[in-house]
């Protein structure tokens, strides 16, 4: 379950500069380590806005 209290906030300028990493509803996000292992999966809901860091990949919904 998504915990909004556990996120780091970013500036609007940073968000605008990184829109290629933005969430979209029904995306599936896959986390992986720098060692090549696959970790947790997340299905993005309509109520979530943000961007991902580099250790995730997007599977479009």
MIMARDREN-612130 format. One record per residue: residue number from 1; chain; x, y, z of N, C-alpha, C, O in turn; residue in one letter. Coordinates in nm, 4 decimals. Last residue first. Layout:
N
<milo><i>NUM</i><ch>A</ch><n_px>X</n_px><n_py>Y</n_py><n_pz>Z</n_pz><ca_px>X</ca_px><ca_py>Y</ca_py><ca_pz>Z</ca_pz><c_px>X</c_px><c_py>Y</c_py><c_pz>Z</c_pz><o_px>X</o_px><o_py>Y</o_py><o_pz>Z</o_pz><aa>a</aa></milo>
...
This chain:
61
<milo><i>61</i><ch>A</ch><n_px>0.0716</n_px><n_py>0.0991</n_py><n_pz>-1.8653</n_pz><ca_px>-0.0565</ca_px><ca_py>0.0317</ca_py><ca_pz>-1.8493</ca_pz><c_px>-0.1446</c_px><c_py>0.0496</c_py><c_pz>-1.9684</c_pz><o_px>-0.2566</o_px><o_py>-0.0014</o_py><o_pz>-1.9706</o_pz><aa>x</aa></milo>
<milo><i>60</i><ch>A</ch><n_px>0.4195</n_px><n_py>0.0395</n_py><n_pz>-1.9126</n_pz><ca_px>0.3002</ca_px><ca_py>0.1208</ca_py><ca_pz>-1.9359</ca_pz><c_px>0.1747</c_px><c_py>0.0370</c_py><c_pz>-1.9263</c_pz><o_px>0.1695</o_px><o_py>-0.0776</o_py><o_pz>-1.9710</o_pz><aa>x</aa></milo>
<milo><i>59</i><ch>A</ch><n_px>0.6487</n_px><n_py>-0.0081</n_py><n_pz>-1.6821</n_pz><ca_px>0.5757</ca_px><ca_py>-0.0888</ca_py><ca_pz>-1.7786</ca_pz><c_px>0.4430</c_px><c_py>-0.0178</c_py><c_pz>-1.7967</c_pz><o_px>0.3616</o_px><o_py>-0.0152</o_py><o_pz>-1.7044</o_pz><aa>x</aa></milo>
<milo><i>58</i><ch>A</ch><n_px>0.9488</n_px><n_py>0.1400</n_py><n_pz>-1.5857</n_pz><ca_px>0.8068</ca_px><ca_py>0.1567</ca_py><ca_pz>-1.6086</ca_pz><c_px>0.7583</c_px><c_py>0.0566</c_py><c_pz>-1.7130</c_pz><o_px>0.8197</o_px><o_py>0.0396</o_py><o_pz>-1.8183</o_pz><aa>x</aa></milo>
<milo><i>57</i><ch>A</ch><n_px>1.1839</n_px><n_py>0.0741</n_py><n_pz>-1.3272</n_pz><ca_px>1.1480</ca_px><ca_py>0.0754</ca_py><ca_pz>-1.4680</ca_pz><c_px>0.9966</c_px><c_py>0.0792</c_py><c_pz>-1.4797</c_pz><o_px>0.9252</o_px><o_py>0.0276</o_py><o_pz>-1.3937</o_pz><aa>x</aa></milo>
<milo><i>56</i><ch>A</ch><n_px>1.4175</n_px><n_py>0.2086</n_py><n_pz>-1.0940</n_pz><ca_px>1.2868</ca_px><ca_py>0.1524</ca_py><ca_pz>-1.1272</ca_pz><c_px>1.2682</c_px><c_py>0.1588</c_py><c_pz>-1.2785</c_pz><o_px>1.3304</o_px><o_py>0.2399</o_py><o_pz>-1.3470</o_pz><aa>x</aa></milo>
<milo><i>55</i><ch>A</ch><n_px>1.6415</n_px><n_py>0.3510</n_py><n_pz>-1.0185</n_pz><ca_px>1.6401</ca_px><ca_py>0.2061</ca_py><ca_pz>-0.9969</ca_pz><c_px>1.5001</c_px><c_py>0.1474</c_py><c_pz>-1.0097</c_pz><o_px>1.4674</o_px><o_py>0.0483</o_py><o_pz>-0.9443</o_pz><aa>x</aa></milo>
<milo><i>54</i><ch>A</ch><n_px>1.6178</n_px><n_py>0.6310</n_py><n_pz>-1.0492</n_pz><ca_px>1.6747</ca_px><ca_py>0.5505</ca_py><ca_pz>-1.1580</ca_pz><c_px>1.6696</c_px><c_py>0.3994</c_py><c_pz>-1.1382</c_pz><o_px>1.6917</o_px><o_py>0.3256</o_py><o_pz>-1.2342</o_pz><aa>x</aa></milo>
<milo><i>53</i><ch>A</ch><n_px>1.2940</n_px><n_py>0.7302</n_py><n_pz>-0.9152</n_pz><ca_px>1.4384</ca_px><ca_py>0.7404</ca_py><ca_pz>-0.9275</ca_pz><c_px>1.4885</c_px><c_py>0.6356</c_py><c_pz>-1.0270</c_pz><o_px>1.4089</o_px><o_py>0.5600</o_py><o_pz>-1.0826</o_pz><aa>x</aa></milo>
<milo><i>52</i><ch>A</ch><n_px>0.9904</n_px><n_py>0.8713</n_py><n_pz>-1.0456</n_pz><ca_px>1.0692</ca_px><ca_py>0.7616</ca_py><ca_pz>-0.9891</ca_pz><c_px>1.2176</c_px><c_py>0.7912</c_py><c_pz>-1.0023</c_pz><o_px>1.2604</o_px><o_py>0.8671</o_py><o_pz>-1.0893</o_pz><aa>x</aa></milo>
<milo><i>51</i><ch>A</ch><n_px>0.7530</n_px><n_py>1.1226</n_py><n_pz>-0.9496</n_pz><ca_px>0.8491</ca_px><ca_py>1.0667</ca_py><ca_pz>-1.0421</ca_pz><c_px>0.9267</c_px><c_py>0.9577</c_py><c_pz>-0.9692</c_pz><o_px>0.9283</o_px><o_py>0.9528</o_py><o_pz>-0.8462</o_pz><aa>x</aa></milo>
<milo><i>50</i><ch>A</ch><n_px>0.3950</n_px><n_py>1.1814</n_py><n_pz>-0.9029</n_pz><ca_px>0.5358</ca_px><ca_py>1.1855</ca_py><ca_pz>-0.8687</ca_pz><c_px>0.6229</c_px><c_py>1.1351</c_py><c_pz>-0.9805</c_pz><o_px>0.5761</o_px><o_py>1.1081</o_py><o_pz>-1.0911</o_pz><aa>x</aa></milo>
<milo><i>49</i><ch>A</ch><n_px>0.0823</n_px><n_py>1.0962</n_py><n_pz>-0.7608</n_pz><ca_px>0.1584</ca_px><ca_py>1.1823</ca_py><ca_pz>-0.8506</ca_pz><c_px>0.3033</c_px><c_py>1.1788</c_py><c_pz>-0.8083</c_pz><o_px>0.3323</o_px><o_py>1.1737</o_py><o_pz>-0.6888</o_pz><aa>x</aa></milo>
<milo><i>48</i><ch>A</ch><n_px>-0.2004</n_px><n_py>0.8957</n_py><n_pz>-0.7252</n_pz><ca_px>-0.0567</ca_px><ca_py>0.9073</ca_py><ca_pz>-0.6993</ca_pz><c_px>0.0077</c_px><c_py>0.9947</c_py><c_pz>-0.8063</c_pz><o_px>-0.0092</o_px><o_py>0.9715</o_py><o_pz>-0.9260</o_pz><aa>x</aa></milo>
<milo><i>47</i><ch>A</ch><n_px>-0.4617</n_px><n_py>0.8317</n_py><n_pz>-0.7828</n_pz><ca_px>-0.4386</ca_px><ca_py>0.9277</ca_py><ca_pz>-0.6752</ca_pz><c_px>-0.2908</c_px><c_py>0.9514</c_py><c_pz>-0.6448</c_pz><o_px>-0.2588</o_px><o_py>1.0204</o_py><o_pz>-0.5481</o_pz><aa>x</aa></milo>
<milo><i>46</i><ch>A</ch><n_px>-0.4738</n_px><n_py>0.6287</n_py><n_pz>-0.9669</n_pz><ca_px>-0.5036</ca_px><ca_py>0.7644</ca_py><ca_pz>-1.0133</ca_pz><c_px>-0.4693</c_px><c_py>0.8699</c_py><c_pz>-0.9093</c_pz><o_px>-0.4498</o_px><o_py>0.9863</o_py><o_pz>-0.9441</o_pz><aa>x</aa></milo>
<milo><i>45</i><ch>A</ch><n_px>-0.1953</n_px><n_py>0.4019</n_py><n_pz>-0.9021</n_pz><ca_px>-0.3349</ca_px><ca_py>0.4431</ca_py><ca_pz>-0.9041</ca_pz><c_px>-0.3504</c_px><c_py>0.5873</c_py><c_pz>-0.9469</c_pz><o_px>-0.2519</o_px><o_py>0.6598</o_py><o_pz>-0.9614</o_pz><aa>x</aa></milo>
<milo><i>44</i><ch>A</ch><n_px>0.0354</n_px><n_py>0.1726</n_py><n_pz>-1.0236</n_pz><ca_px>0.0109</ca_px><ca_py>0.3125</ca_py><ca_pz>-0.9910</ca_pz><c_px>-0.1370</c_px><c_py>0.3445</c_py><c_pz>-1.0069</c_pz><o_px>-0.1967</o_px><o_py>0.3180</o_py><o_pz>-1.1113</o_pz><aa>x</aa></milo>
<milo><i>43</i><ch>A</ch><n_px>0.1563</n_px><n_py>-0.1114</n_py><n_pz>-0.8795</n_pz><ca_px>0.0581</ca_px><ca_py>-0.0647</ca_py><ca_pz>-0.9768</ca_pz><c_px>0.0180</c_px><c_py>0.0757</c_py><c_pz>-0.9353</c_pz><o_px>-0.0287</o_px><o_py>0.0959</o_py><o_pz>-0.8232</o_pz><aa>x</aa></milo>
<milo><i>42</i><ch>A</ch><n_px>0.4815</n_px><n_py>-0.2324</n_py><n_pz>-0.8278</n_pz><ca_px>0.3748</ca_px><ca_py>-0.1423</ca_py><ca_pz>-0.7843</ca_pz><c_px>0.2852</c_px><c_py>-0.1087</c_py><c_pz>-0.9022</c_pz><o_px>0.3335</o_px><o_py>-0.0809</o_py><o_pz>-1.0120</o_pz><aa>x</aa></milo>
<milo><i>41</i><ch>A</ch><n_px>0.7098</n_px><n_py>-0.4781</n_py><n_pz>-0.7001</n_pz><ca_px>0.6286</ca_px><ca_py>-0.4240</ca_py><ca_pz>-0.8093</ca_pz><c_px>0.5240</c_px><c_py>-0.3307</c_py><c_pz>-0.7503</c_pz><o_px>0.4825</o_px><o_py>-0.3480</o_py><o_pz>-0.6357</o_pz><aa>x</aa></milo>
<milo><i>40</i><ch>A</ch><n_px>1.0458</n_px><n_py>-0.5285</n_py><n_pz>-0.5771</n_pz><ca_px>0.9024</ca_px><ca_py>-0.5058</ca_py><ca_pz>-0.5615</ca_pz><c_px>0.8391</c_px><c_py>-0.4491</c_py><c_pz>-0.6877</c_pz><o_px>0.9035</o_px><o_py>-0.3830</o_py><o_pz>-0.7692</o_pz><aa>x</aa></milo>
<milo><i>39</i><ch>A</ch><n_px>1.3055</n_px><n_py>-0.6559</n_py><n_pz>-0.7698</n_pz><ca_px>1.2439</ca_px><ca_py>-0.6454</ca_py><ca_pz>-0.6381</ca_pz><c_px>1.0941</c_px><c_py>-0.6276</c_py><c_pz>-0.6459</c_pz><o_px>1.0246</o_px><o_py>-0.7033</o_py><o_pz>-0.7136</o_pz><aa>x</aa></milo>
<milo><i>38</i><ch>A</ch><n_px>1.5619</n_px><n_py>-0.8275</n_py><n_pz>-0.9345</n_pz><ca_px>1.4310</ca_px><ca_py>-0.7643</ca_py><ca_pz>-0.9436</ca_pz><c_px>1.3657</c_px><c_py>-0.7672</c_py><c_pz>-0.8075</c_pz><o_px>1.3696</o_px><o_py>-0.8686</o_py><o_pz>-0.7378</o_pz><aa>x</aa></milo>
<milo><i>37</i><ch>A</ch><n_px>1.9144</n_px><n_py>-0.7617</n_py><n_pz>-0.9607</n_pz><ca_px>1.8021</ca_px><ca_py>-0.8376</ca_py><ca_pz>-0.9058</ca_pz><c_px>1.6734</c_px><c_py>-0.7575</c_py><c_pz>-0.9164</c_pz><o_px>1.6749</o_px><o_py>-0.6347</o_py><o_pz>-0.9084</o_pz><aa>x</aa></milo>
<milo><i>36</i><ch>A</ch><n_px>2.1365</n_px><n_py>-0.6181</n_py><n_pz>-1.0456</n_pz><ca_px>2.0575</ca_px><ca_py>-0.6883</ca_py><ca_pz>-1.1445</ca_pz><c_px>1.9422</c_px><c_py>-0.7700</c_py><c_pz>-1.0904</c_pz><o_px>1.8774</o_px><o_py>-0.8415</o_py><o_pz>-1.1667</o_pz><aa>x</aa></milo>
<milo><i>35</i><ch>A</ch><n_px>2.2695</n_px><n_py>-0.4546</n_py><n_pz>-0.8775</n_pz><ca_px>2.3300</ca_px><ca_py>-0.5861</ca_py><ca_pz>-0.8987</ca_pz><c_px>2.2481</c_px><c_py>-0.6716</c_py><c_pz>-0.9943</c_pz><o_px>2.2852</o_px><o_py>-0.7857</o_py><o_pz>-1.0220</o_pz><aa>x</aa></milo>
<milo><i>34</i><ch>A</ch><n_px>2.1192</n_px><n_py>-0.2393</n_py><n_pz>-0.8287</n_pz><ca_px>2.2296</ca_px><ca_py>-0.2189</ca_py><ca_pz>-0.9225</ca_pz><c_px>2.3019</c_px><c_py>-0.3496</c_py><c_pz>-0.9525</c_pz><o_px>2.3858</o_px><o_py>-0.3552</o_py><o_pz>-1.0423</o_pz><aa>x</aa></milo>
<milo><i>33</i><ch>A</ch><n_px>1.7823</n_px><n_py>-0.3742</n_py><n_pz>-0.8193</n_pz><ca_px>1.9061</ca_px><ca_py>-0.3263</ca_py><ca_pz>-0.7589</ca_pz><c_px>2.0114</c_px><c_py>-0.3038</c_py><c_pz>-0.8669</c_pz><o_px>1.9940</o_px><o_py>-0.3444</o_py><o_pz>-0.9818</o_pz><aa>x</aa></milo>
<milo><i>32</i><ch>A</ch><n_px>1.4529</n_px><n_py>-0.2551</n_py><n_pz>-0.9049</n_pz><ca_px>1.5623</ca_px><ca_py>-0.3508</ca_py><ca_pz>-0.9153</ca_pz><c_px>1.6871</c_px><c_py>-0.2902</c_py><c_pz>-0.8539</c_pz><o_px>1.6964</o_px><o_py>-0.1684</o_py><o_pz>-0.8384</o_pz><aa>x</aa></milo>
<milo><i>31</i><ch>A</ch><n_px>1.0992</n_px><n_py>-0.2307</n_py><n_pz>-0.9343</n_pz><ca_px>1.2228</ca_px><ca_py>-0.1880</ca_py><ca_pz>-0.8693</ca_pz><c_px>1.3284</c_px><c_py>-0.2961</c_py><c_pz>-0.8877</c_pz><o_px>1.2969</o_px><o_py>-0.4151</o_py><o_pz>-0.8864</o_pz><aa>x</aa></milo>
<milo><i>30</i><ch>A</ch><n_px>0.8620</n_px><n_py>-0.1414</n_py><n_pz>-1.1616</n_pz><ca_px>0.9425</ca_px><ca_py>-0.2541</ca_py><ca_pz>-1.1175</ca_pz><c_px>1.0721</c_px><c_py>-0.1989</c_py><c_pz>-1.0597</c_pz><o_px>1.1462</o_px><o_py>-0.1286</o_py><o_pz>-1.1284</o_pz><aa>x</aa></milo>
<milo><i>29</i><ch>A</ch><n_px>0.5320</n_px><n_py>-0.0309</n_py><n_pz>-1.1968</n_pz><ca_px>0.6703</ca_px><ca_py>0.0072</ca_py><ca_pz>-1.1681</ca_pz><c_px>0.7417</c_px><c_py>-0.1149</c_py><c_pz>-1.1125</c_pz><o_px>0.6883</o_px><o_py>-0.1843</o_py><o_pz>-1.0260</o_pz><aa>x</aa></milo>
<milo><i>28</i><ch>A</ch><n_px>0.2859</n_px><n_py>0.0023</n_py><n_pz>-1.4287</n_pz><ca_px>0.3443</ca_px><ca_py>-0.0933</ca_py><ca_pz>-1.3363</ca_pz><c_px>0.4896</c_px><c_py>-0.0526</c_py><c_pz>-1.3204</c_pz><o_px>0.5623</o_px><o_py>-0.0410</o_py><o_pz>-1.4190</o_pz><aa>x</aa></milo>
<milo><i>27</i><ch>A</ch><n_px>0.0277</n_px><n_py>0.2445</n_py><n_pz>-1.4669</n_pz><ca_px>0.1648</ca_px><ca_py>0.2003</ca_py><ca_pz>-1.4888</ca_pz><c_px>0.1972</c_px><c_py>0.0899</c_py><c_pz>-1.3890</c_pz><o_px>0.1422</o_px><o_py>0.0855</o_py><o_pz>-1.2790</o_pz><aa>x</aa></milo>
<milo><i>26</i><ch>A</ch><n_px>-0.2240</n_px><n_py>0.3383</n_py><n_pz>-1.3933</n_pz><ca_px>-0.2146</ca_px><ca_py>0.2010</ca_py><ca_pz>-1.4439</ca_pz><c_px>-0.0745</c_px><c_py>0.1598</c_py><c_pz>-1.4884</c_pz><o_px>-0.0580</o_px><o_py>0.0505</o_py><o_pz>-1.5426</o_pz><aa>x</aa></milo>
<milo><i>25</i><ch>A</ch><n_px>-0.1331</n_px><n_py>0.6753</n_py><n_pz>-1.4416</n_pz><ca_px>-0.2293</ca_px><ca_py>0.5784</ca_py><ca_pz>-1.3902</ca_pz><c_px>-0.2192</c_px><c_py>0.4465</c_py><c_pz>-1.4666</c_pz><o_px>-0.2075</o_px><o_py>0.4448</o_py><o_pz>-1.5891</o_pz><aa>x</aa></milo>
<milo><i>24</i><ch>A</ch><n_px>0.2147</n_px><n_py>0.7406</n_py><n_pz>-1.4287</n_pz><ca_px>0.0880</ca_px><ca_py>0.7534</ca_py><ca_pz>-1.5003</ca_pz><c_px>-0.0049</c_px><c_py>0.6454</c_py><c_pz>-1.4460</c_pz><o_px>0.0399</o_px><o_py>0.5369</o_py><o_pz>-1.4089</o_pz><aa>x</aa></milo>
<milo><i>23</i><ch>A</ch><n_px>0.4947</n_px><n_py>0.9202</n_py><n_pz>-1.2986</n_pz><ca_px>0.3960</ca_px><ca_py>0.8135</ca_py><ca_pz>-1.2905</ca_pz><c_px>0.2802</c_px><c_py>0.8432</c_py><c_pz>-1.3840</c_pz><o_px>0.2520</o_px><o_py>0.9591</o_py><o_pz>-1.4141</o_pz><aa>x</aa></milo>
<milo><i>22</i><ch>A</ch><n_px>0.7837</n_px><n_py>1.0403</n_py><n_pz>-1.4804</n_pz><ca_px>0.6589</ca_px><ca_py>1.0610</ca_py><ca_pz>-1.4061</ca_pz><c_px>0.5727</c_px><c_py>0.9354</c_py><c_pz>-1.4055</c_pz><o_px>0.5767</o_px><o_py>0.8550</o_py><o_pz>-1.4986</o_pz><aa>x</aa></milo>
<milo><i>21</i><ch>A</ch><n_px>1.0142</n_px><n_py>1.0574</n_py><n_pz>-1.6198</n_pz><ca_px>1.0115</ca_px><ca_py>0.9590</ca_py><ca_pz>-1.5111</ca_pz><c_px>0.8824</c_px><c_py>0.9672</c_py><c_pz>-1.4300</c_pz><o_px>0.8727</o_px><o_py>0.9077</o_py><o_pz>-1.3227</o_pz><aa>x</aa></milo>
<milo><i>20</i><ch>A</ch><n_px>0.9811</n_px><n_py>1.2660</n_py><n_pz>-1.7880</n_pz><ca_px>0.9942</ca_px><ca_py>1.1336</ca_py><ca_pz>-1.8502</ca_pz><c_px>0.9887</c_px><c_py>1.0226</c_py><c_pz>-1.7452</c_pz><o_px>0.9615</o_px><o_py>0.9071</o_py><o_pz>-1.7780</o_pz><aa>x</aa></milo>
<milo><i>19</i><ch>A</ch><n_px>0.9939</n_px><n_py>1.4935</n_py><n_pz>-1.6291</n_pz><ca_px>0.8621</ca_px><ca_py>1.4370</ca_py><ca_pz>-1.6575</ca_pz><c_px>0.8688</c_px><c_py>1.3007</c_py><c_pz>-1.7262</c_pz><o_px>0.7707</o_px><o_py>1.2264</o_py><o_pz>-1.7230</o_pz><aa>x</aa></milo>
<milo><i>18</i><ch>A</ch><n_px>1.1963</n_px><n_py>1.6493</n_py><n_pz>-1.5137</n_pz><ca_px>1.2066</ca_px><ca_py>1.5032</ca_py><ca_pz>-1.5119</ca_pz><c_px>1.0742</c_px><c_py>1.4341</c_py><c_pz>-1.5425</c_pz><o_px>1.0457</o_px><o_py>1.3277</o_py><o_pz>-1.4877</o_pz><aa>x</aa></milo>
<milo><i>17</i><ch>A</ch><n_px>1.1472</n_px><n_py>1.9177</n_py><n_pz>-1.5039</n_pz><ca_px>1.2676</ca_px><ca_py>1.8759</ca_py><ca_pz>-1.5750</ca_pz><c_px>1.2788</c_px><c_py>1.7240</c_py><c_pz>-1.5872</c_pz><o_px>1.3623</o_px><o_py>1.6745</o_py><o_pz>-1.6630</o_pz><aa>x</aa></milo>
<milo><i>16</i><ch>A</ch><n_px>0.9230</n_px><n_py>1.9271</n_py><n_pz>-1.3396</n_pz><ca_px>0.9100</ca_px><ca_py>1.9661</ca_py><ca_pz>-1.4800</ca_pz><c_px>1.0299</c_px><c_py>1.9199</c_py><c_pz>-1.5635</c_pz><o_px>1.0146</o_px><o_py>1.8867</o_py><o_pz>-1.6810</o_pz><aa>x</aa></milo>
<milo><i>15</i><ch>A</ch><n_px>1.0413</n_px><n_py>1.8537</n_py><n_pz>-1.0918</n_pz><ca_px>0.9391</ca_px><ca_py>1.7687</ca_py><ca_pz>-1.1540</ca_pz><c_px>0.9280</c_px><c_py>1.7984</c_py><c_pz>-1.3031</c_pz><o_px>0.9241</o_px><o_py>1.7061</o_py><o_pz>-1.3845</o_pz><aa>x</aa></milo>
<milo><i>14</i><ch>A</ch><n_px>1.2041</n_px><n_py>2.0774</n_py><n_pz>-1.0519</n_pz><ca_px>1.2649</ca_px><ca_py>1.9448</ca_py><ca_pz>-1.0661</ca_pz><c_px>1.1676</c_px><c_py>1.8489</c_py><c_pz>-1.1326</c_pz><o_px>1.2065</o_px><o_py>1.7713</o_py><o_pz>-1.2199</o_pz><aa>x</aa></milo>
<milo><i>13</i><ch>A</ch><n_px>1.0028</n_px><n_py>2.2752</n_py><n_pz>-1.0293</n_pz><ca_px>1.1037</ca_px><ca_py>2.2841</ca_py><ca_pz>-1.1351</ca_pz><c_px>1.1706</c_px><c_py>2.1492</c_py><c_pz>-1.1594</c_pz><o_px>1.1918</o_px><o_py>2.1103</o_py><o_pz>-1.2743</o_pz><aa>x</aa></milo>
<milo><i>12</i><ch>A</ch><n_px>0.8673</n_px><n_py>2.1968</n_py><n_pz>-0.8005</n_pz><ca_px>0.7956</ca_px><ca_py>2.1946</ca_py><ca_pz>-0.9280</ca_pz><c_px>0.8932</c_px><c_py>2.2012</c_py><c_pz>-1.0446</c_pz><o_px>0.8693</o_px><o_py>2.1395</o_py><o_pz>-1.1484</o_pz><aa>x</aa></milo>
<milo><i>11</i><ch>A</ch><n_px>1.0741</n_px><n_py>1.9895</n_py><n_pz>-0.5871</n_pz><ca_px>1.0255</ca_px><ca_py>2.1186</ca_py><ca_pz>-0.6353</ca_pz><c_px>0.9503</c_px><c_py>2.1001</c_py><c_pz>-0.7672</c_pz><o_px>0.9681</o_px><o_py>2.0000</o_py><o_pz>-0.8365</o_pz><aa>x</aa></milo>
<milo><i>10</i><ch>A</ch><n_px>0.9602</n_px><n_py>1.7106</n_py><n_pz>-0.3883</n_pz><ca_px>1.0514</ca_px><ca_py>1.7740</ca_py><ca_pz>-0.4826</ca_pz><c_px>0.9909</c_px><c_py>1.9059</c_py><c_pz>-0.5286</c_pz><o_px>0.8715</o_px><o_py>1.9304</o_py><o_pz>-0.5111</o_pz><aa>x</aa></milo>
<milo><i>9</i><ch>A</ch><n_px>0.9496</n_px><n_py>1.5066</n_py><n_pz>-0.0931</n_pz><ca_px>0.8903</ca_px><ca_py>1.6079</ca_py><ca_pz>-0.1800</ca_pz><c_px>0.9982</c_px><c_py>1.6719</c_py><c_pz>-0.2665</c_pz><o_px>1.1130</o_px><o_py>1.6860</o_py><o_pz>-0.2242</o_pz><aa>x</aa></milo>
<milo><i>8</i><ch>A</ch><n_px>0.9546</n_px><n_py>1.1633</n_py><n_pz>-0.0419</n_pz><ca_px>1.0317</ca_px><ca_py>1.2872</ca_py><ca_pz>-0.0380</ca_pz><c_px>0.9686</c_px><c_py>1.3849</c_py><c_pz>-0.1362</c_pz><o_px>0.9379</o_px><o_py>1.3486</o_py><o_pz>-0.2497</o_pz><aa>x</aa></milo>
<milo><i>7</i><ch>A</ch><n_px>0.7215</n_px><n_py>0.9576</n_py><n_pz>0.1453</n_pz><ca_px>0.7809</ca_px><ca_py>1.0104</ca_py><ca_pz>0.0220</ca_pz><c_px>0.8639</c_px><c_py>1.1347</c_py><c_pz>0.0487</c_pz><o_px>0.8454</o_px><o_py>1.2027</o_py><o_pz>0.1497</o_pz><aa>x</aa></milo>
<milo><i>6</i><ch>A</ch><n_px>0.5764</n_px><n_py>0.8583</n_py><n_pz>0.3550</n_pz><ca_px>0.7114</ca_px><ca_py>0.8064</ca_py><ca_pz>0.3362</ca_pz><c_px>0.7814</c_px><c_py>0.8622</c_py><c_pz>0.2123</c_pz><o_px>0.8909</o_px><o_py>0.8172</o_py><o_pz>0.1785</o_pz><aa>x</aa></milo>
<milo><i>5</i><ch>A</ch><n_px>0.3195</n_px><n_py>0.9435</n_py><n_pz>0.3564</n_pz><ca_px>0.4070</ca_px><ca_py>1.0012</ca_py><ca_pz>0.4580</ca_pz><c_px>0.5533</c_px><c_py>0.9604</c_py><c_pz>0.4378</c_pz><o_px>0.6434</o_px><o_py>1.0204</o_py><o_pz>0.4963</o_pz><aa>x</aa></milo>
<milo><i>4</i><ch>A</ch><n_px>0.1870</n_px><n_py>0.7878</n_py><n_pz>0.1694</n_pz><ca_px>0.2279</ca_px><ca_py>0.9231</ca_py><ca_pz>0.1312</ca_pz><c_px>0.3191</c_px><c_py>0.9902</c_py><c_pz>0.2336</c_pz><o_px>0.3896</o_px><o_py>1.0852</o_py><o_pz>0.1995</o_pz><aa>x</aa></milo>
<milo><i>3</i><ch>A</ch><n_px>0.2270</n_px><n_py>0.4711</n_py><n_pz>0.0942</n_pz><ca_px>0.2299</ca_px><ca_py>0.5502</ca_py><ca_pz>0.2165</ca_pz><c_px>0.2775</c_px><c_py>0.6908</c_py><c_pz>0.1834</c_pz><o_px>0.3980</o_px><o_py>0.7121</o_py><o_pz>0.1702</o_pz><aa>x</aa></milo>
<milo><i>2</i><ch>A</ch><n_px>0.0520</n_px><n_py>0.2211</n_py><n_pz>-0.0789</n_pz><ca_px>0.1257</ca_px><ca_py>0.3468</ca_py><ca_pz>-0.0889</ca_pz><c_px>0.1140</c_px><c_py>0.4256</c_py><c_pz>0.0404</c_pz><o_px>0.0037</o_px><o_py>0.4451</o_py><o_pz>0.0914</o_pz><aa>x</aa></milo>
<milo><i>1</i><ch>A</ch><n_px>0.0842</n_px><n_py>-0.1175</n_py><n_pz>0.0000</n_pz><ca_px>0.0000</ca_px><ca_py>0.0000</ca_py><ca_pz>0.0000</ca_pz><c_px>0.0891</c_px><c_py>0.1243</c_py><c_pz>0.0000</c_pz><o_px>0.1893</o_px><o_py>0.1302</o_py><o_pz>0.0712</o_pz><aa>x</aa></milo>
